[in-house]
């Protein structure tokens, strides 16, 4: 099965650099080319990362019959049109979140992936992180019983005095397609829906808490995006809950999911936004305190991937596990290996856009199915 290498092309050399290392950890995968918008940056990235081919016109990569998978990593306003062209070119596709700039665009990507019969997935490291895999097993086994409430947050201070020349300052551009809810909020929603089922209705407040961003060198820029969101949720199961997402929280706690059910309580905490160093806590129905829950060794590795979970490099393993799943799906045609797929991404996008609609009307909005 591995006699013919799977050849991957990466578009983008900022976040895309993390994907290069992940792809290279997967047996039988070759990172064959990297593409940026300029010849100088493409050639520099190829030299720095030992990639044999530099490309500065993405259509050259799309038209190359030797490339099997294209990993499109630039900002959403650039990425979404490129992603559609990748699918139309018949290439398998990996892309980060946000899935698209709007629901119409998300629907187009979703339908094109289905029509082409391609492996198409979005990046969500939670799905490949050992603590989350353990939590999924507990949820599927019914360890919580009927779920009462689901609460979560992703809090960071990335817009509080960012460094001069901050490479992701584009997230504050009004036309970037980014927002706290569309980016990190979508990651949290992917985890929640995977763990606890579909969300049926939302009521939201989405706002810009910092109208101006001040950089460490004293310069500033107008913040044109929504850096904060709070969303109340109703699940099809009958559970209720809320999430909040912030890019401007001092002493931020990172990531949290806190679930209460009739048989117990489950808490996942993680540092940063990766999530990094995710840990699990559990309390049974009669317990007075949460206690650390051990992670089964089976959830710390993936079949066929020599890499294991490493607390010293917390993003490395889930990124590689994500790429390994996609590689397996491309090779054997079992699309279930590649997740979250575009079906799931479109589901999360409908929740996000329902939240924005809720702000417009000032009340609850049913999530379309």
C-alpha positions as CSV (number, residue, x, y, z in Angstrom):
1,X,0.0,0.0,0.0
2,X,2.9,2.3,0.7
3,X,4.9,1.5,-2.5
4,X,3.8,4.7,-4.2
5,X,4.3,7.8,-2.0
6,X,1.4,10.1,-1.4
7,X,2.5,13.5,-2.7
8,X,1.3,16.6,-0.8
9,X,1.5,20.2,-1.9
10,X,1.2,22.9,0.8
11,X,-0.1,26.4,0.1
12,X,1.0,29.0,2.7
13,X,4.2,29.2,4.8
14,X,2.9,30.6,8.1
15,X,0.6,28.1,9.8
16,X,1.4,25.7,6.9
17,X,4.9,25.1,8.3
18,X,3.3,23.2,11.1
19,X,1.5,21.0,8.6
20,X,4.8,20.3,6.7
21,X,6.2,18.6,9.8
22,X,3.0,16.7,10.5
23,X,2.8,15.3,6.9
24,X,6.4,14.2,7.1
25,X,5.7,12.2,10.2
26,X,3.3,10.0,8.2
27,X,5.0,6.9,6.6
28,X,4.6,7.0,2.8
29,X,3.9,10.7,2.5
30,X,6.2,13.2,0.7
31,X,5.8,17.0,0.9
32,X,6.5,17.6,-2.8
33,X,5.9,21.4,-3.2
34,X,5.2,24.6,-1.3
35,X,3.4,27.6,-2.7
36,X,3.3,31.2,-1.5
37,X,2.2,34.4,-3.4
38,X,5.7,35.5,-4.3
39,X,8.7,33.7,-5.9
40,X,11.1,35.0,-3.2
41,X,9.1,33.7,-0.3
42,X,8.3,30.4,-2.0
43,X,11.9,29.7,-2.8
44,X,13.0,30.8,0.8
45,X,10.4,28.4,2.3
46,X,11.4,25.6,0.1
47,X,15.1,26.0,1.0
48,X,14.4,26.4,4.7
49,X,12.2,23.3,4.9
50,X,13.9,21.1,2.4
51,X,11.0,20.9,0.0
52,X,12.1,20.1,-3.6
53,X,9.8,22.5,-5.4
54,X,8.8,26.1,-4.9
55,X,5.7,27.4,-6.6
56,X,4.3,31.0,-6.6
57,X,1.2,30.4,-8.8
58,X,-1.3,28.0,-7.1
59,X,-2.7,27.0,-10.4
60,X,0.6,25.3,-11.2
61,X,0.1,23.1,-8.2
62,X,-3.6,22.5,-9.0
63,X,-2.6,21.4,-12.6
64,X,0.2,19.0,-11.5
65,X,-1.0,15.4,-11.9
66,X,1.7,14.1,-9.6
67,X,0.3,15.9,-6.5
68,X,-2.5,13.9,-4.7
69,X,-3.4,16.2,-1.8
70,X,-3.3,20.0,-1.4
71,X,-3.2,21.5,2.0
72,X,-4.5,25.1,1.8
73,X,-3.5,27.2,4.9
74,X,-3.7,31.0,4.1
75,X,-6.2,33.3,5.7
76,X,-9.9,32.6,5.0
77,X,-10.5,35.3,2.4
78,X,-7.7,33.8,0.3
79,X,-8.2,30.2,1.3
80,X,-11.9,29.7,0.6
81,X,-11.8,30.5,-3.2
82,X,-8.6,28.4,-3.5
83,X,-10.2,25.5,-1.7
84,X,-13.0,25.4,-4.2
85,X,-10.5,25.4,-7.1
86,X,-8.6,22.5,-5.5
87,X,-11.7,20.4,-5.4
88,X,-12.6,21.3,-8.9
89,X,-9.2,20.2,-10.0
90,X,-9.9,16.8,-8.5
91,X,-7.4,17.0,-5.6
92,X,-8.0,15.8,-2.1
93,X,-8.1,18.8,0.3
94,X,-7.1,19.7,3.8
95,X,-7.8,23.2,5.2
96,X,-7.9,25.0,8.6
97,X,-10.9,26.7,10.1
98,X,-12.9,28.9,9.5
99,X,-14.5,26.6,6.9
100,X,-15.7,29.5,4.7
101,X,-16.5,33.2,4.7
102,X,-20.3,32.6,4.7
103,X,-22.9,29.9,4.7
104,X,-23.4,30.1,0.9
105,X,-19.7,29.5,0.3
106,X,-19.6,26.7,2.9
107,X,-22.5,25.0,1.1
108,X,-20.7,25.3,-2.3
109,X,-17.5,23.7,-0.8
110,X,-19.6,20.9,0.8
111,X,-21.5,20.1,-2.4
112,X,-18.4,20.2,-4.5
113,X,-16.5,17.7,-2.2
114,X,-19.5,15.4,-2.4
115,X,-19.9,15.6,-6.1
116,X,-16.2,14.9,-6.7
117,X,-16.0,12.1,-4.2
118,X,-12.8,13.5,-2.7
119,X,-11.4,13.3,0.8
120,X,-12.0,16.8,2.1
121,X,-11.4,17.7,5.8
122,X,-10.8,20.6,8.1
123,X,-8.2,20.9,10.8
124,X,-9.5,20.3,14.3
125,X,-6.8,19.0,16.6
126,X,-9.2,18.3,19.5
127,X,-10.5,15.3,17.6
128,X,-7.0,13.8,17.5
129,X,-5.9,14.7,21.0
130,X,-5.7,11.8,23.6
131,X,-7.8,13.5,26.3
132,X,-10.6,14.2,23.8
133,X,-10.5,10.7,22.4
134,X,-10.9,9.4,26.0
135,X,-13.8,11.8,26.6
136,X,-15.4,10.6,23.4
137,X,-15.2,7.0,24.6
138,X,-16.8,7.9,27.9
139,X,-19.6,9.8,26.2
140,X,-20.3,7.0,23.8
141,X,-20.3,4.4,26.6
142,X,-23.0,6.5,28.4
143,X,-20.8,7.1,31.4
144,X,-22.5,10.5,31.9
145,X,-26.1,9.2,31.4
146,X,-28.5,11.8,30.2
147,X,-26.7,15.1,29.8
148,X,-28.0,18.1,31.5
149,X,-25.6,21.0,30.7
150,X,-22.6,21.6,28.4
151,X,-20.5,24.6,29.0
152,X,-17.3,25.6,27.3
153,X,-14.9,28.4,26.6
154,X,-11.8,29.4,24.6
155,X,-10.1,32.4,26.1
156,X,-6.9,34.0,25.0
157,X,-5.2,37.4,25.1
158,X,-3.7,37.4,21.6
159,X,-5.0,40.9,20.9
160,X,-3.7,42.3,24.2
161,X,-0.4,44.1,23.3
162,X,0.6,41.8,20.4
163,X,4.2,42.0,19.2
164,X,5.1,44.4,16.4
165,X,4.7,42.7,13.1
166,X,2.4,40.0,14.6
167,X,2.0,37.5,11.7
168,X,-1.7,37.0,12.4
169,X,-2.7,40.6,12.7
170,X,-4.9,40.1,9.6
171,X,-7.5,38.5,11.9
172,X,-8.5,42.1,12.8
173,X,-9.2,43.0,9.2
174,X,-12.9,43.4,8.5
175,X,-12.7,41.5,5.2
176,X,-10.5,38.6,6.5
177,X,-13.4,36.2,7.3
178,X,-12.0,35.8,10.8
179,X,-13.7,36.3,14.2
180,X,-13.4,34.8,17.6
181,X,-16.5,32.7,17.0
182,X,-15.6,31.7,13.4
183,X,-12.1,30.7,14.4
184,X,-11.6,29.3,17.9
185,X,-15.3,29.1,18.5
186,X,-15.7,26.8,15.5
187,X,-13.0,24.6,16.9
188,X,-14.8,24.3,20.2
189,X,-18.1,23.7,18.4
190,X,-16.5,20.9,16.4
191,X,-15.5,19.2,19.7
192,X,-18.8,19.7,21.4
193,X,-20.9,18.4,18.5
194,X,-18.6,15.4,18.0
195,X,-18.8,14.6,21.7
196,X,-22.5,15.4,22.5
197,X,-24.5,15.6,19.3
198,X,-26.0,18.3,17.1
199,X,-27.1,21.7,18.4
200,X,-30.7,22.6,17.5
201,X,-30.9,26.3,18.5
202,X,-28.7,29.2,19.6
203,X,-28.9,32.7,21.1
204,X,-25.8,34.8,20.9
205,X,-24.0,38.1,21.7
206,X,-21.1,38.8,19.3
207,X,-19.1,42.0,19.8
208,X,-15.9,43.9,19.3
209,X,-14.5,44.4,22.8
210,X,-11.3,46.1,21.6
211,X,-12.1,48.7,18.9
212,X,-8.4,49.5,18.5
213,X,-5.4,47.1,18.8
214,X,-2.1,48.5,20.3
215,X,1.1,46.7,19.5
216,X,4.1,46.3,21.7
217,X,6.1,49.0,19.7
218,X,3.3,51.6,20.3
219,X,1.7,51.3,16.9
220,X,-2.0,50.6,16.6
221,X,-4.7,49.6,14.1
222,X,-8.5,49.6,14.0
223,X,-10.0,46.3,15.0
224,X,-12.5,45.4,12.3
225,X,-13.6,42.0,13.6
226,X,-15.7,40.6,16.4
227,X,-13.1,39.5,19.1
228,X,-15.7,38.2,21.6
229,X,-18.8,36.0,21.6
230,X,-21.1,34.3,24.0
231,X,-23.5,31.7,22.7
232,X,-26.3,29.9,24.5
233,X,-27.0,26.5,23.0
234,X,-29.8,23.9,22.9
235,X,-28.8,20.4,21.8
236,X,-31.1,17.9,20.0
237,X,-30.6,15.6,23.0
238,X,-32.3,18.1,25.3
239,X,-29.2,19.4,27.0
240,X,-28.6,23.1,27.3
241,X,-25.4,25.1,27.6
242,X,-23.3,28.0,26.7
243,X,-19.9,28.8,25.2
244,X,-17.8,32.0,25.3
245,X,-14.9,32.9,23.1
246,X,-12.4,35.8,23.6
247,X,-9.3,37.1,22.0
248,X,-8.8,39.8,24.6
249,X,-8.8,38.1,28.1
250,X,-6.0,38.8,30.5
251,X,-4.6,35.8,32.4
252,X,-6.6,33.7,30.1
253,X,-7.3,30.1,31.0
254,X,-7.2,28.7,27.5
255,X,-9.7,25.9,26.8
256,X,-12.5,24.3,28.9
257,X,-15.4,21.9,28.4
258,X,-17.5,21.2,31.5
259,X,-20.3,18.7,31.1
260,X,-22.9,17.7,33.8
261,X,-25.0,14.5,33.3
262,X,-27.3,12.4,35.5
263,X,-24.4,10.0,36.3
264,X,-21.5,12.3,36.7
265,X,-19.5,15.3,35.5
266,X,-16.7,15.5,32.9
267,X,-14.2,18.3,32.6
268,X,-11.6,18.9,29.9
269,X,-9.0,21.6,30.4
270,X,-6.2,22.6,28.1
271,X,-3.6,25.3,27.8
272,X,-3.5,27.6,24.8
273,X,-5.6,27.1,21.7
274,X,-4.2,23.9,20.2
275,X,-5.4,22.5,22.5
276,X,-2.2,22.0,24.4
277,X,-1.6,19.6,27.3
278,X,-5.3,18.7,27.5
279,X,-6.3,16.9,30.7
280,X,-9.5,15.1,31.8
281,X,-11.3,15.3,35.2
282,X,-14.2,13.1,36.3
283,X,-16.7,13.0,39.2
284,X,-19.3,10.2,39.6
285,X,-22.8,10.9,40.8
286,X,-21.9,10.5,44.5
287,X,-18.4,12.1,44.4
288,X,-17.8,15.4,46.2
289,X,-14.7,16.4,44.1
290,X,-13.4,16.1,40.6
291,X,-10.5,13.8,40.2
292,X,-8.0,13.4,37.3
293,X,-9.1,10.7,34.9
294,X,-6.3,8.5,33.4
295,X,-5.9,8.4,29.6
296,X,-5.9,4.9,28.1
297,X,-2.7,4.3,26.2
298,X,-4.7,3.3,23.2
299,X,-5.7,6.9,22.7
300,X,-2.1,8.2,22.7
301,X,-1.2,6.7,19.3
302,X,-2.7,5.9,15.9
303,X,-2.2,2.7,13.9
304,X,0.5,3.1,11.4
305,X,1.9,6.3,12.8
306,X,5.3,5.9,14.6
307,X,4.8,9.2,16.5
308,X,3.2,9.1,20.0
309,X,1.7,11.9,22.1
310,X,4.5,14.0,23.5
311,X,3.7,16.6,26.3
312,X,6.8,18.5,25.5
313,X,5.5,19.1,21.9
314,X,1.8,19.0,22.4
315,X,0.7,20.0,18.9
316,X,3.0,17.7,17.1
317,X,1.1,14.4,17.6
318,X,-2.5,15.5,16.9
319,X,-1.3,17.3,13.8
320,X,0.4,14.2,12.6
321,X,-2.6,12.0,13.6
322,X,-4.9,14.2,11.6
323,X,-2.6,13.9,8.5
324,X,-2.3,10.2,9.0
325,X,-6.1,9.8,9.0
326,X,-6.4,11.7,5.8
327,X,-3.6,9.7,4.2
328,X,-5.3,6.5,5.1
329,X,-8.6,7.7,3.7
330,X,-7.0,8.7,0.4
331,X,-5.2,5.3,0.1
332,X,-8.0,2.9,1.1
333,X,-11.1,5.0,0.3
334,X,-12.5,4.7,3.8
335,X,-13.6,8.3,4.3
336,X,-14.3,7.8,8.0
337,X,-10.5,7.9,8.6
338,X,-10.6,11.6,7.7
339,X,-12.3,13.8,10.2
340,X,-13.8,16.3,10.7
341,X,-15.0,16.0,7.1
342,X,-16.8,18.7,5.1
343,X,-20.2,17.3,6.2
344,X,-19.2,18.1,9.8
345,X,-17.6,21.4,8.9
346,X,-20.9,22.5,7.2
347,X,-22.8,21.5,10.3
348,X,-20.6,23.7,12.5
349,X,-20.9,26.5,10.0
350,X,-24.7,26.4,10.2
351,X,-24.4,26.8,14.0
352,X,-22.0,29.7,13.7
353,X,-24.1,31.5,11.1
354,X,-27.3,30.9,13.2
355,X,-25.5,32.7,16.0
356,X,-24.8,35.7,13.8
357,X,-28.5,35.7,12.7
358,X,-29.5,35.6,16.4
359,X,-27.6,38.8,17.0
360,X,-29.5,40.4,14.1
361,X,-32.9,39.5,15.5
362,X,-32.2,39.6,19.2
363,X,-33.4,36.1,20.0
364,X,-33.1,32.4,19.6
365,X,-32.5,31.0,16.1
366,X,-33.1,27.4,15.1
367,X,-30.1,25.8,13.4
368,X,-31.1,24.6,9.9
369,X,-30.6,20.8,9.3
